[in-house]
Amino acid sequence: MEKDYNKDSHWFDLEEGQYIQGLVAHYNDEKRVYVVTVDPEPLTRQINDRWPRLVGA
């Protein structure tokens, strides 16, 4: 899910076998998830200037 400039939520529909690329970092008792982002297509640029990178399928 990504929030746009107006703080409205937008969900990402994935096809079977498709994933959002990211990294799970673990240090001591802390875990973080970093999502790889790409420049969006022109039609989705109005929602946000970054988009998660989809891999697979």
Beta strands, then each sheet from edge to edge (+ up, - down):
strand 1: 2-3
strand 2: 9-10
strand 3: 18-20
strand 4: 22-27
strand 5: 30-35
strand 6: 37-38
strand 7: 51-52
strand 8: 54-56
sheet 1: 1+ 2-
sheet 2: 3+ 8-
sheet 3: 4+ 5-
sheet 4: 6+ 7-
end
